[in-house]
Amino acid sequence: MEKETANNAANDTMLSYEAFRETVLSDYRKCILSREASLMGRREVLTGKAKFGVFSDGKEVAQTCMAKFFQPGDFRAGYYRDQTFMLSSGLATLEQFFAELYADANPEHEPFSSGRQMVGHFSTPNTDSNGDWLPLARLKNITADMSPTAGQMPRAFGLAFTSKVFRNNHLLQHFSHLSNNGNEICFCTIGDASTSEGVFWETINAAGVEQVPLAVFVWDDGYGISVPTKYQTTKGSISAALRGLQKKEDTNGIDIYRVKGWDYASLCEVFQNGLQRVRDTHIPAIFHVEELTQPQGHSTSGSHERYKSAARLEWEREWDNIKKMREWILENGIAEEQELEAMQTEAKKRVRQARDTAWQNYLQPIKQEVTKAVELIQAVQASNDLTAKLLQQIATNLQRNREPLRKEVLYALAQAIELMPNKDAIQPLKQYYKELKEENARRYNSYLYNEGAKNALQVPEEKAIIPADAPTINGFEILNKYFDVLFKSNPKVLAFGEDVGKIGDVNQGFAGLQEKYSERRIFDTGIRENSIIGQGYGLAFRGLRPIAEIQYLDYLVYTLNTLTDDIACLHYRTAGKQSCPIIVRTRGHRLEGIWHSGSPIGMVINSLRGMYVCVPRNMTQAAGMYNTLLRGNDPGLVIEPLNGYRLKEKLPSNLLSFTVPLGVPEVIREGADVTIVTYGACVRIVQDAASRLQALGVSAEIVDVQTLLPFDIHHHILESLKKTSRILFVDEDVPGGANAYMYNQVMEQQGGYRWLDVAPRTLSAKAHRPAYGSDGDYFSKPNTEEIIAVVMEIMAE
C-alpha cells in the first residue's frame, strides 16, 4: 500500500512537471512567434508592402506573462506595442496582425478597425449589430488602441472605476452580463517615456484617490525614441518617482512593483500575486517592467543605431528577453537545444504562411477590380487612333502593376473617362467608377456615428407639453426636476464632476439629488477634467449612461485630447464595433471674466466630429436634448447657456419623454425681411434686437439652430432664406469660428447663395478673450445694438 501511494505521488509529480514544462514551452513559442512577426513586419514595410510599423519586439516575455492573468470580464486600455499580448491571449491571429499591417479594409480579415488604424492598434466589439451591449462580463475586452502618448490613461482609469461602481451600487448588481460584481481589472500598458505626460500623473493620482482596480504596466526600455530616461523622469525611474503614492495600511494610494522584463519566473510570480491583489482589493498597481530592449528600434521610420552607443547596443543583444528565457529553459533542463531550434524553425514557417495568406487576402479583391477596369477600358471604342493608343497605355500600366492600390484603379478609370468625357462609349467606365467610389466611401468614410437603431437622429420628436396651469420656475429648477425623474427611472444613469455632488453643481441643477439618490450615483470629483472624461468613457463603454460635467466650457480645453483622440473618433476607427455614449455636460458663453465667458465653438465643432454638439437656448431645450442623447449610442456635448439658469420657464408635464430632434433648427420668430441664424445664449440678444427692429419696420425671422453637430439636416434655414433673401449669422465665437462653419453649411452646402438679394453677413465676438464685467461683456460679445446696426445695413444695401 505504501509503495502504491509512493508511485501515485511520483506520477502526480511527473504530471505536474509535464504540465509546467508544457506551459513554459507554450509561452516561449508565443514569444518567438511574435518576434518573427515583428521581424517580418519590418521587412514588409521596408519593401513597400506596408506603410509603417511599430512592434512589440523586446517585450515578448513580459506581455506573454501578463496575458496569462487576463480573465473574461477584464479590460485592456493600451498602446501600440502589445501585439504579443494580443497573440498570447488569443484575441488576435498572425493573419490578422499582417492584415492590419497591410491596412486590409475587409473586417473579416482585419476585425480591429477594418484597415483604419495602424498595425498594433487592436479592439474587440462592445456592442452587437443592433447596438445592444454584448455580455462584457464573459468576454476579454480590448478598448481601441491609440497612438497619442499616454492618451489611454484617462480611459483606463474610467474602465477600472466602473468596476468599483458595479461593486458598490446595489442597483446595478442585476446587470450581471456587464459585470461580475466589479471583479474586473483594467490592464493598462504604457511606454516608460510616456509617463512624463501630465495626463499620466493626473490619472494615477485619481486612481490612488478612488481606489480602483487599475493595473498599469510600464514597459521601460530606457528611451523615448532617442531621449534616454534621465531626461524623462525624476530619479531616472518612474517607480522611484511614484514612491510617495505607495499604499500603506492607513492610507489610500497605489501598490508599486518592479520586475525585470527578461526574468520569466519573476514576471509570472509578481504578476500573479499583484494582479490578484488588485482584483480582490481594488487597490491600483504599477508594474514597472525594467531592462527591456528594442531590437529593431522605435519604429520603421528610423534606426536606433543613430542614438544608442555601441556598448548599449551590445547590452541589448545580450539581455534580449527571448535570449534570456531561452538560456533559463536550457539551464533548468526544461528543453534541449534541438527542441528549441525546431520551435524556431517552425515559428519562421508559421509567420511566413500567415504573411502570405494575409497578403493574398488583401491583394486578391483589388486585382479583381484591376481586371474589370482593364476589360472596360480595353472595350471602349475610341474616336481616333491617338485616343485608342492612350487608352491602351492606361490599361497596360494598370495591368502591369503587380501590387496595385485601390486608388490606382480609380486613377486609371478617371484618366480613361477624361479622354472621352461626353461619349456614350465610356458609360460603362463611368458606372464602374461610380460604383467603386461608393464602395470606398462605405469602406473608409462610414461609421462616424451609429448608423442603425441606436442612431440618435432616428429618435422621434416628442414636443414638450406645457399645461395651462404649468408653474413658471427658474431654468435651473427645470433641470433639477428633470434630473430627479431621470435618476428615479433609470438606474444606469450617473452624474459626476467638480461640485456636482454635495452642493448639487454650481448652478444647482443637481441640488438635493445626491442625498436622494446617494453619492454612488451623483458624486464629486477632484479638479481633474481629463480624468473626469476618462471616468465617463469607462462607464459608457461598459454599458452605463454617465453624465460627466465639465464645470465651464472654457475648461473643455483640458479634456480635448481625450475627447478628440479617443471618444469622438472611437466609433469610426473601430468601423462601428465600439460605442461610447458619454454625455458631457457643461455651461458657457456669457458670465464674467476671461476664463468663464468663452465660446470656443469653432474649436469644438472642428475637433469633435463624431460627437453631437447641442447648444440649447434654455433649460427646457437642454432637458429634451438629454432625453434624445440617452436613446442613442453616440457621445454628446450639451452646452447649457450660463445666463439662463435664473430665467423663468414653464415646467413641461412630460419631462422624461419629450425630445428635441438633433440637427433640426427651430424658427422661434416668424419674419419676412431678414433671417437671423443663431443659438444658445445669443438667442435672447437676437430676440431683443428683433423686437426693436420691428419698431423700425423690419421683420426679422429668428432661427435657433439648436445643434451644431449635426447642423440643419433638412435645410430649414434655406427655406427661411428663400422667403427673406437676406441672412445674418450671429454667435459668440471669435471671427471665422462657428460663424464661418454656419456660413459654409448654408451658403455652400445648402446652396443658399442662389437666394440672396444682398451679401450675407456674420456677426461674432471680438478676436480677443471677453473682458471682465458687464461692460466687458457688452463690448466683447455681440450686443443688441450691433445686431440692429448690421441688419439695417443689410436692409439699406
Helices and strands as residue ranges (DSSP letters): H 2-46, H 60-67, E 75-77, H 83-88, H 94-101, G 136-138, E 141-143, H 152-168, G 170-172, E 186-191, G 192-196, H 198-210, E 214-219, E 223-224, E 227-228, G 229-231, G 234-236, H 238-241, G 243-245, E 255-260, H 264-281, E 285-290, G 304-306, H 310-318, H 321-331, H 337-378, H 385-400, H 406-419, G 424-426, H 427-444, G 456-458, E 472-474, H 475-489, E 493-497, H 513-517, E 522-524, H 529-541, E 545-549, G 553-559, H 560-562, I 563-567, H 570-573, E 583-588, G 594-596, H 601-607, E 612-614, H 619-630, E 636-641, G 642-644, E 648-650, E 666-669, E 674-678, H 682-695, E 700-704, E 707-709, H 716-724, E 727-730, H 738-743, I 744-749, G 752-755, E 761-763, H 773-780, H 784-796
